[in-house]
Amino acid sequence: MTESDLSFYKSISITIKAKRMFEAFEVKTLEGTMKGNVGDWLITGTEGEQYPCKDIVFKKKYKFLRQVKQDDA
């Protein structure tokens, strides 16, 4: 594959729900059980799917919009 065979794409902006985790955790995903570490984020996507995300990746991809109360989630 050469550079001329490649195309560039930008991810579509979506709104997700996320919570920073302060203890290790596991979450069942379509790919199987995934482990998150202290400081990772637990993301809930647009279809209700959940997955862990490293803090450094989260900070590069997402920005804070607003906080919701547990009753509003």
KEDRENVO-424195 format. One line per 2 residues: number of its first residue (from 1); for each residue x, y, z of N, C-alpha, C, O. Coordinates in steps of 0.001 Angstrom, whole numbers, padded with zeros to 6 digits. Last residue first. Layout:
N
NUM) X Y Z X Y Z X Y Z X Y Z | ...
***
This chain:
73
73) -029602 010790 034393 -028855 009893 033489 -029790 008890 032921 -029377 008036 032136 | -030962 012163 036315 -031092 012636 034942 -030468 011676 033930 -030774 011746 032740
71) -030242 011025 038726 -031652 010929 038333 -031856 011309 036864 -032803 010843 036230 | -027558 011814 038928 -027874 010394 038728 -029305 010211 038240 -029563 009331 037420
69) -027118 014823 037055 -027394 014133 038306 -027748 012698 037982 -028193 012401 036873 | -024500 015570 034766 -025900 015264 035039 -026000 014574 036392 -025100 013848 036813
67) -022448 018126 033470 -022609 017025 034409 -024089 016812 034658 -024850 017776 034750 | -021305 018837 030151 -022088 019145 031341 -022153 017905 032215 -021941 016784 031753
65) -018895 018593 028555 -020066 019374 028147 -020871 019812 029358 -021095 021003 029571 | -015411 018206 028114 -016531 018244 029045 -017660 019103 028483 -017420 020206 027993
63) -014187 016415 025294 -014196 017611 026126 -015474 017603 026956 -016493 017054 026539 | -012077 013779 024003 -013345 014290 024513 -013159 015576 025296 -012105 015805 025890
61) -009516 012972 023121 -010677 012782 022251 -011943 013497 022692 -012801 013798 021862 | -007582 013428 025046 -007308 013862 023672 -008563 013850 022801 -008666 014626 021851
59) -008648 012264 027334 -008392 013715 027326 -008098 014256 025937 -008342 015434 025674 | -008665 009539 026556 -009915 010259 026819 -009708 011769 026712 -010499 012467 026077
57) -005933 008950 026501 -006717 008896 025255 -008000 009705 025416 -008379 010465 024524 | -005319 009215 029217 -004583 010019 028233 -005321 010064 026887 -005330 011096 026216
55) -007044 007301 030430 -007181 008729 030695 -006502 009588 029624 -007070 010587 029181 | -008425 004681 028421 -007303 005232 029178 -007460 006750 029293 -007948 007403 028370
53) -011620 003355 028759 -010764 004227 027957 -009666 004782 028858 -009950 005296 029940 | -013951 000595 028498 -012984 001416 029220 -012153 002253 028246 -012004 001907 027074
51) -017433 000615 027517 -016051 000189 027319 -015120 001115 028096 -015449 002278 028329 | -020784 -000206 026622 -019813 000331 027568 -018429 -000214 027268 -018272 -001352 026825
49) -023657 000775 024722 -022481 -000073 024897 -021483 000596 025844 -021357 001821 025859 | -025695 002465 024111 -025699 001870 025439 -024519 000955 025710 -024391 000415 026809
47) -025294 003690 021750 -026187 002530 021717 -026237 001820 023070 -026755 000708 023172 | -023428 005652 022325 -024754 006064 021865 -025763 004926 021832 -026968 005171 021881
45) -021572 004465 025251 -021753 005002 023906 -023203 005265 023559 -024093 005119 024396 | -020035 005140 028152 -021270 004562 027642 -021560 005249 026317 -021768 006461 026266
43) -016859 004494 029575 -017659 005221 028588 -018918 004426 028260 -018878 003205 028109 | -014900 004963 032211 -015908 004023 031742 -016854 004819 030854 -017562 005709 031325
41) -011439 005742 032281 -012821 006189 032150 -013695 005037 031690 -013273 004225 030867 | -008826 005209 034724 -009430 005061 033397 -010872 005568 033439 -011436 005790 034510
39) -008162 005299 037403 -007943 006498 036599 -008482 006412 035189 -008590 007434 034511 | -007341 001912 037599 -007579 003129 038373 -007246 004336 037492 -006168 004391 036900
37) -008353 000217 034531 -007493 000465 035686 -007921 001723 036429 -008753 002494 035951 | -010483 -002245 033139 -010080 -000858 033267 -009271 -000713 034540 -009486 -001439 035510
35) -010827 -004981 030928 -010443 -004472 032237 -010057 -003010 032142 -009394 -002586 031196 | -013499 -006626 029253 -012339 -005734 029209 -012088 -005191 030607 -013024 -004968 031374
33) -014868 -009521 027902 -014674 -008737 029126 -013388 -007926 029012 -012324 -008468 028714 | -015802 -009065 024406 -015482 -009857 025600 -015320 -008955 026811 -015605 -007760 026745
31) -016636 -007433 022427 -015370 -008119 022199 -014984 -009021 023362 -013944 -009677 023313 | -018843 -006240 023476 -019058 -007164 022367 -017798 -007976 022074 -017880 -009079 021535
29) -018097 -006335 027044 -018271 -005655 025764 -018564 -006689 024690 -018538 -007889 024963 | -018295 -005933 030468 -018548 -006846 029359 -018829 -006033 028096 -019693 -005156 028088
27) -015712 -004686 032496 -016971 -004417 031810 -017103 -005396 030646 -016136 -005655 029930 | -014095 -004155 035601 -014278 -004967 034404 -015633 -004633 033811 -016584 -004334 034534
25) -011744 -002031 037353 -013078 -002512 037029 -013032 -003400 035802 -012053 -003399 035055 | -010035 -000333 040020 -010010 -001215 038859 -011415 -001766 038616 -012186 -001947 039559
23) -011177 002947 040927 -010781 001589 041299 -010786 000755 040025 -011466 001098 039059 | -012159 005235 039988 -011097 005346 040985 -010769 004008 041617 -010167 003936 042689
21) -013057 006388 036786 -013104 005317 037773 -011904 005416 038714 -010778 005653 038278 | -015083 008809 035386 -013717 008459 035767 -013790 007472 036913 -014500 007695 037893
19) -017564 008226 033044 -017287 008393 034459 -015856 007961 034717 -015453 006870 034314 | -019642 009433 030390 -018415 008839 030899 -018258 009135 032378 -018745 010142 032893
17) -021537 009383 027429 -021533 009544 028884 -020280 008859 029380 -019890 007817 028853 | -021087 011266 024376 -021050 010037 025162 -021247 010390 026633 -021136 011551 027026
15) -021862 012516 021255 -021885 012779 022684 -021972 011448 023409 -022818 010609 023099 | -019674 012742 018423 -020828 012178 019115 -020745 012553 020581 -019669 012872 021087
13) -018339 013584 015366 -018514 014014 016754 -019801 013420 017313 -020878 013582 016738 | -016649 011241 013436 -017874 012011 013613 -018004 012368 015085 -017795 011519 015952
11) -013210 011532 012541 -014298 010876 013257 -015474 011829 013425 -015311 013044 013539 | -012106 011928 009253 -012222 012539 010567 -013401 011886 011273 -014465 011705 010680
9) -009803 010493 006955 -011133 010553 007541 -011055 011229 008889 -010050 011116 009590 | -008045 010159 003888 -008115 010701 005228 -009561 010795 005681 -010443 011135 004893
7) -006795 007309 002105 -007703 008458 002200 -007713 008916 003646 -007416 008127 004543 | -004173 005787 000214 -004835 006112 001468 -005750 007317 001329 -005501 008222 000532
5) -002675 005392 -001998 -003800 004476 -001805 -004644 004850 -000586 -005718 004283 -000381 | -000535 007076 -001832 -001602 007463 -002764 -002820 006554 -002656 -003889 006896 -003161
3) 001143 005686 -000130 000459 006879 000391 -000687 007282 -000530 -001709 007780 -000057 | 000562 002184 -000827 001325 003423 -000899 000493 004570 -000344 -000710 004433 -000119
1) 000853 -001178 000000 000000 000000 000000 000899 001242 000000 001874 001317 000748
***
